[in-house]
Amino acid sequence: MPTVLDDRALNRATLARQLLLDRADLPVLDAVSHLCGLQAQEPQEPYTGLWSRLRAFAPGELSGLLVDRKVVRTHLMRRTVHLVTAEDALAWRARHAPMLRQRVLGTYRAEFAGVDLDELAADAAELASDGEPRTMPELARALAGRWPGPAPRALGEMVVAALLPMAQVPPRGVWRTGGGARNVSLAVWLGREIDPPGRHGPDAPTGPTAPGGVNGAPGGAGPGRPGVRAGGAAGSHGSDPVGRVLVRRYLAAFGPAATADLRAWSGVAGLPGAVAALRPELIAFRDSRGRELLDLPDAPRPDPDTPAPVRFLPAFDNALLGYQERGRIVADEHRGLSVAGERVLLVDGRVAGTWRTDAGTVAVTGLSPLSRAARAEVVAEGERLALFLSEGECGRVRIAEAG
């Protein structure tokens, strides 16, 4: 029988993979790559996420990577905006395309009845080929003449979040800089077409998810479609090279994990073929609920008694959202915090409170009373965070218990 890993063992493995057990001495680009990107619909949150993970993080480094187009903000996993490396954006976007379409259609299906999504994608690609950054409403207005059926919001979301691979350009996401979301073709922004999908793999779309119009299928972009490098399938028949990369990369950053966790992180349901192909090189465990967990053989699984330092996590951090079963890091009664946009505090590796900034002060609200030792550690780490966020202007921390 496979070894059973309880929540504490899984917690320490997660903290190690997520660079939260010990801050890492990694270049920022390598950290973003290792983490498979950072969820980033709140533009400033990745800075706190990396500050909590890297030993010497300077926010200007991340801003510079964004301006230099080495990292990009784009819709990817779970149809949410992620900050990912340019290489990962190009390699992964086509593999996520069917999921992105399905998720937008899940909200706006009635508005796109009878709409040929491939034709709409072609029109959007022609519009975006000039490289001019546009807001979502601007894109919708420009396309509305030929596509009057969908409401502007639906039309804009379908184009920006699903049909056309796009990047949100700076100053959006630059450190301590505001700015609305202005979108440009990902291929134009990076000077490269996105990689084609492996269309003949065991997880390739078939039946109701095959490429076509909205009433046939919300297929992804493929060879011959705008923004995708032509040249046929990636890899040989029966292979899913991008899927296998996703599985390996996910386990390196989040394992040990169940296939349901992989689906929850990526939003992509069609990865069983990639998992099956990799099984000979993976090892298996069970969690305390009886689920099978897969992992890379040489990935870190620290002793469950390894001390875990206090960590402040940003809103929508993937350390929580990267799993279907989140008991390894948050109690069931507080699970909703991870999807409500609350910034959370980890004490002994588990969610123990929330935090926000108030006039430069880091204001902590504990979910239960903190011990004297834990409180002192929270104050010390909170002061460092306050100084980071205020660029040295304020180092105050305030702690309150939940009402």
Sequence and secondary structure as in RCSB ss.txt:
>XXXX:A:sequence
MPTVLDDRALNRATLARQLLLDRADLPVLDAVSHLCGLQAQEPQEPYTGLWSRLRAFAPGELSGLLVDRKVVRTH
LMRRTVHLVTAEDALAWRARHAPMLRQRVLGTYRAEFAGVDLDELAADAAELASDGEPRTMPELARALAGRWPGP
APRALGEMVVAALLPMAQVPPRGVWRTGGGARNVSLAVWLGREIDPPGRHGPDAPTGPTAPGGVNGAPGGAGPGR
PGVRAGGAAGSHGSDPVGRVLVRRYLAAFGPAATADLRAWSGVAGLPGAVAALRPELIAFRDSRGRELLDLPDAP
RPDPDTPAPVRFLPAFDNALLGYQERGRIVADEHRGLSVAGERVLLVDGRVAGTWRTDAGTVAVTGLSPLSRAAR
AEVVAEGERLALFLSEGECGRVRIAEAG
>XXXX:A:secstr
   EE HHHHHHHHHHHTT SS B   HHHHHHHTT EE SSTTHHHHHHHTTBTT  HHHHHHHHHTTSEEEEE
 GGGSEEEEEHHHHHHHHHHHHHHHHHHHHHHHGGGGTT  HHHHHHHHHHHHTT   B HHHHHHHHTTT  SS
 HHHHHHHIIIIIS EEE TTTTSTT      EEEHHHHHTS B    TTSTTS  GGGSSS TTT      TTS
TTB  SS SSSTT  HHHHHHHHHHHHHH SB HHHHHHHH     HHHHHHHGGG EEEEETTS EEEE TTS 
   TTS    EEE TT HHHHT S  TTTS GGGGGGGTTT EEEEETTEEEEEEEEETTEEEEEESS   HHHH
HHHHHHHHHHHHHHTTTS   EEEEE  
